[in-house]
Amino acid sequence: MVANIKSKIQVPKTAETPPSRRMPNKNVLPFFQKLAAAIEKPETELEYQSNFELLIAVILSAQATDVSVNLATRKLYAVANTPQAMLDLGEAGLKSYIKTIGLYNSKARNVMKCCQDLVDKFASEVPQTRHELESLAGVGRKTANVVLNTAFGQPTMAVDTHIFRVGNRTGLATGKNVREVEDKLIARIPQDYILDAHHYLILHGRYTCKARSPECGKCPVYDECMFKDKAKFIEK
């Protein structure tokens, strides 16, 4: 059951727009330079005060908005912000805090199992390797990548629906699945931008390069983007 949930909530099956022509190499550096100039704070919008809080927030954020997760965790973390405190709260108690978040029943089970593993196997500390993170309930490759990058400063790329769309639409990294897009992004992103690239791309996809109505008229990387229909989305 847990394995099926991981797969379901972490892997978009197809691109939301057909893949564009590959972005020329000469466009890649200015693409990130312009995103960096436009996005003042390349950081997650999930609220957290510790690596544990970040891990739980990322688990809860699958198929849910960061806003909904933050509303729940503000109250949750006030009473349970360590693995043992979460276990003491119990699954039913946890559900009372996260019931407004999608898939909360499955997520509550995973969080309880995750917290037990953290206590039993990792001395209540969030591990710093992919293998150990992915051994935790509710943690797949995308969640591990977020934690490795945001908590531990590792050059990983967590591909969610926003980044999958941006990669394909702009031509920066086209692919039929998230792993293909992830690998291409890691290969193409300039070294100076690799640590913040995940946040640049997700924020760009969330607020500018939107799924149904991309705001191409105010896009800072319009000239570098290879989206063939971009002219149609410029405001008249």
CORSUL-V396486 format. One line per field, one symbol per residue. ss: DSSP state (~ for helix, > for strand, _ for the rest). phi: phi as a letter, one per 20 degrees, with the letter a starting at -180 (. if undefined). burial: + if it has 16 or more other C-alpha atoms within 10 Angstrom, else -. A space follows every 10 residues. Layout:
BEGIN
ss: ???
phi: ???
burial: ???
END
This chain:
BEGIN
ss: _~~~~~~~~~ __________ ____~~~~~~ ~~~~~~~~__ __________ ~~~~~~~~~~ _____~~~~~ ~~~~~~~~~_ __~~~~~~~~ ~~~~~~~~__ ___~~~~~~~ ~~~~~~~~~~ ~________~ ~~~~______ ~~~~~~~~~~ __________ ~~~~~~~~~~ _______~~~ ~~~~~~~~__ ~~~___~~~~ ~~~~~~~___ _____~~~__ _________~ ~~~___
phi: .ffffgffed cffcffcgge fgffgfefff gffffffedf cfbfefebcb ffffgfffgf fflbefffff fffgefffdb ccgffffffn ffffgfedfe egmfffffff ffffffffff dclmdffddg gffffefndd ffffffffff edmefdceed fffgffgfff nfbeaebfff fgfffgfdfg gfdffdggfg ffffffdcef fecfeffdff dgfefdffdf ffdeff
burial: -----+--++ ++--++--++ +++----++- ++--++---- -+-+-+++-- ++++++++++ ++-+-+-+++ +++--++--+ ++++-++-+- +--++-++-- ++++--++++ +++++++++- ---+-++--+ --++-+++++ ++++++++++ +--+++++++ ++++++++++ +++++--++- ++-+++--+- ---+++++++ +++++--+++ +--+++--++ ++-++++--+ ------
END
